Amino acid sequence: MHFEVNQAYHIYNRGNNKQPIFFSEANYIFFLKKVRAQLHPCCEILSWCLMPNHFHFMIFTNTLSCFERSSFRGKPMQELSYRIGILLSSYSQAINKERKTTGSLFQQKTKSKKLSVEEFVTFKNRNHHYLISCMHYIHQNPWVAGLVNKLEDWEFSSFKDYAGLRDGTLCNKKLLIQLADNNLARFYNDSYDANYPQYEDLIPNLKLV
């Protein structure tokens, strides 16, 4: 992964061999605590969703995100990439200890897709900002997978925060609204109307379920 300053990215990874990465509610909460400790200080989180065998984050970088530091074996690495590695490694170690297992929990490489703030995609003859489209795609994951009947029934995403059903502090909602120039007045209805496969089709091999 290589990040540029003041850019939005969709970051995602899944379990090795598509295996589960979360086995209990406590696992989800533990992972989010690590996200807050590792990622939150060096980027703005715009939206997120944790699924049983994968995760999605849409983030906005800052100067610290792209700062080059010495990392493993002295090899230079950007701060955000380093912290993502620490997040996944430490979480994997904790899960292996809890479950008395060994081996890699996640796929080797976490992937990132740069989301150009100027880029648009069309859903049902309406122009939706690329960031808004990506947010809807991320939020729709548990609904499309059949895990819930309503998006608000899934606890482990930022949907409830944007819908005004929870006052979470992990996401910078104001920044997303500013970047997308969208007041999200139709957020709830658009969350169900957005045709998510059109975003998915832009990224080969994105489907993670």
C-alpha positions as CSV (number, residue, x, y, z in Angstrom):
1,M,0.0,0.0,0.0
2,H,1.1,3.5,-0.8
3,F,-0.8,6.5,0.5
4,E,-0.8,10.2,-0.6
5,V,-1.6,13.1,1.8
6,N,-5.2,14.4,1.9
7,Q,-6.8,11.5,-0.1
8,A,-9.6,9.1,0.6
9,Y,-9.0,5.3,0.4
10,H,-11.1,2.2,0.8
11,I,-9.1,-0.3,2.8
12,Y,-10.2,-3.9,3.1
13,N,-9.0,-7.4,4.0
14,R,-10.5,-10.8,4.8
15,G,-9.7,-14.0,6.7
16,N,-7.1,-16.3,5.2
17,N,-8.9,-18.8,3.0
18,K,-12.0,-16.8,3.7
19,Q,-12.1,-18.1,7.2
20,P,-13.9,-16.1,10.0
21,I,-11.9,-13.4,11.8
22,F,-14.6,-12.5,14.4
23,F,-16.0,-15.3,16.5
24,S,-17.9,-13.4,19.2
25,E,-19.3,-9.9,19.9
26,A,-16.3,-9.4,22.2
27,N,-14.0,-10.0,19.2
28,Y,-15.6,-7.2,17.2
29,I,-15.4,-4.8,20.2
30,F,-11.8,-5.8,20.8
31,F,-10.9,-5.1,17.2
32,L,-12.6,-1.7,17.2
33,K,-10.6,-0.8,20.3
34,K,-7.4,-1.6,18.4
35,V,-8.6,0.4,15.4
36,R,-9.1,3.4,17.7
37,A,-5.7,3.0,19.2
38,Q,-3.8,2.3,16.0
39,L,-5.6,4.0,13.1
40,H,-7.6,6.8,14.6
41,P,-4.5,8.9,15.5
42,C,-3.0,8.9,12.0
43,C,-6.0,9.2,9.7
44,E,-9.7,10.2,9.6
45,I,-12.1,7.3,9.4
46,L,-15.1,8.2,7.2
47,S,-17.0,4.9,7.3
48,W,-16.5,1.3,8.3
49,C,-18.0,-2.2,8.5
50,L,-16.8,-5.4,10.2
51,M,-18.1,-8.6,8.8
52,P,-17.6,-12.1,10.1
53,N,-14.8,-12.9,7.7
54,H,-13.7,-9.4,6.5
55,F,-13.6,-5.7,7.1
56,H,-13.9,-2.4,5.3
57,F,-12.7,1.1,6.2
58,M,-13.0,4.3,4.2
59,I,-10.3,6.7,5.5
60,F,-8.9,10.1,4.7
61,T,-5.1,10.5,5.0
62,N,-3.1,13.3,6.7
63,T,0.6,14.1,6.9
64,L,1.2,11.5,9.6
65,S,-0.4,8.8,7.5
66,C,2.3,9.2,4.9
67,F,5.2,9.8,7.2
68,E,8.0,7.3,6.5
69,R,9.4,5.5,9.5
70,S,11.8,2.6,10.0
71,S,9.8,-0.6,10.5
72,F,10.5,-4.3,10.3
73,R,14.2,-5.0,9.7
74,G,14.8,-1.3,9.2
75,K,12.8,-1.1,6.0
76,P,11.1,2.3,5.5
77,M,7.3,2.1,5.7
78,Q,4.6,4.7,5.8
79,E,3.0,5.2,9.3
80,L,-0.5,4.2,8.2
81,S,0.7,1.0,6.6
82,Y,2.8,0.2,9.7
83,R,-0.1,0.7,12.0
84,I,-2.4,-1.4,9.9
85,G,0.2,-4.2,10.1
86,I,0.4,-3.8,13.9
87,L,-3.4,-3.8,14.2
88,L,-3.8,-7.0,12.3
89,S,-0.8,-8.8,13.8
90,S,-1.7,-8.0,17.4
91,Y,-5.4,-8.9,16.8
92,S,-4.4,-12.2,15.2
93,Q,-2.1,-13.1,18.1
94,A,-4.9,-12.4,20.6
95,I,-7.4,-14.5,18.7
96,N,-4.9,-17.4,18.3
97,K,-4.2,-17.3,22.0
98,E,-8.0,-17.2,22.8
99,R,-8.8,-20.1,20.5
100,K,-5.6,-22.0,20.9
101,T,-4.8,-21.9,17.2
102,T,-1.8,-20.9,15.1
103,G,-1.1,-19.5,11.7
104,S,-2.2,-16.4,9.8
105,L,-5.7,-15.1,10.5
106,F,-5.8,-12.5,7.6
107,Q,-4.8,-12.6,4.0
108,Q,-1.2,-11.5,3.6
109,K,-1.8,-8.2,1.9
110,T,-4.4,-5.6,3.0
111,K,-5.7,-3.9,-0.1
112,S,-6.5,-0.2,-0.7
113,K,-8.4,1.6,-3.4
114,K,-7.8,5.4,-3.8
115,L,-11.1,7.2,-4.1
116,S,-10.7,10.3,-6.1
117,V,-12.7,13.1,-4.5
118,E,-13.5,14.4,-8.0
119,E,-14.7,11.1,-9.4
120,F,-18.4,10.2,-9.8
121,V,-20.4,7.1,-10.5
122,T,-24.0,6.9,-11.6
123,F,-26.6,4.8,-9.7
124,K,-30.1,4.6,-11.1
125,N,-29.7,7.7,-13.3
126,R,-28.6,9.8,-10.3
127,N,-25.1,11.0,-9.9
128,H,-23.7,10.0,-6.6
129,H,-20.3,11.1,-5.3
130,Y,-17.8,8.3,-5.3
131,L,-17.2,8.6,-1.6
132,I,-21.0,8.4,-0.9
133,S,-21.2,5.4,-3.2
134,C,-18.4,3.7,-1.4
135,M,-20.0,4.4,2.0
136,H,-23.3,2.9,0.9
137,Y,-21.4,-0.2,-0.5
138,I,-19.6,-0.6,2.8
139,H,-22.7,-0.3,4.9
140,Q,-24.8,-2.6,2.7
141,N,-22.4,-5.6,3.2
142,P,-24.3,-7.3,6.1
143,W,-27.7,-6.7,4.4
144,V,-26.6,-8.0,1.0
145,A,-25.0,-11.0,2.8
146,G,-28.4,-11.8,4.5
147,L,-27.1,-11.3,8.0
148,V,-29.8,-8.8,8.8
149,N,-33.1,-7.7,7.4
150,K,-32.4,-4.0,8.0
151,L,-29.1,-2.1,7.8
152,E,-29.7,-0.7,11.3
153,D,-29.8,-4.2,12.7
154,W,-26.1,-4.7,12.2
155,E,-24.2,-3.3,15.1
156,F,-20.7,-3.3,13.7
157,S,-20.7,-0.6,11.0
158,S,-21.0,3.1,10.9
159,F,-24.5,3.0,9.4
160,K,-26.2,3.7,12.7
161,D,-24.0,6.7,13.3
162,Y,-24.9,8.3,10.0
163,A,-28.6,7.4,10.4
164,G,-28.7,9.2,13.8
165,L,-29.4,6.0,15.7
166,R,-26.0,6.1,17.6
167,D,-23.6,8.8,18.6
168,G,-20.4,7.1,17.7
169,T,-17.1,8.9,17.7
170,L,-14.9,6.7,15.5
171,C,-16.1,8.4,12.2
172,N,-15.5,11.9,11.1
173,K,-19.0,12.4,9.6
174,K,-18.5,16.2,9.1
175,L,-15.5,15.6,7.0
176,L,-17.3,13.1,4.7
177,I,-20.1,15.6,4.2
178,Q,-17.6,18.3,3.4
179,L,-15.6,16.1,1.0
180,A,-18.6,14.8,-0.8
181,D,-20.5,18.2,-0.8
182,N,-23.6,16.3,0.3
183,N,-25.7,17.0,3.4
184,L,-26.9,13.3,3.5
185,A,-30.5,14.5,3.8
186,R,-31.6,11.3,1.9
187,F,-29.0,9.1,3.6
188,Y,-31.4,6.4,4.9
189,N,-33.4,6.0,1.6
190,D,-30.3,6.2,-0.5
191,S,-28.6,3.5,1.7
192,Y,-31.2,1.0,0.4
193,D,-31.5,2.4,-3.1
194,A,-27.8,2.6,-4.0
195,N,-26.9,-0.1,-6.5
196,Y,-23.8,-1.4,-4.8
197,P,-22.6,-3.8,-7.4
198,Q,-21.7,-0.9,-9.7
199,Y,-19.1,0.2,-7.1
200,E,-18.0,-3.3,-6.7
201,D,-17.5,-3.7,-10.4
202,L,-14.9,-0.9,-10.4
203,I,-12.5,-3.0,-8.3
204,P,-11.5,-6.5,-9.6
205,N,-11.9,-9.3,-7.0
206,L,-13.4,-7.0,-4.4
207,K,-16.2,-9.3,-3.4
208,L,-15.2,-10.7,0.0
209,V,-18.1,-12.7,1.3
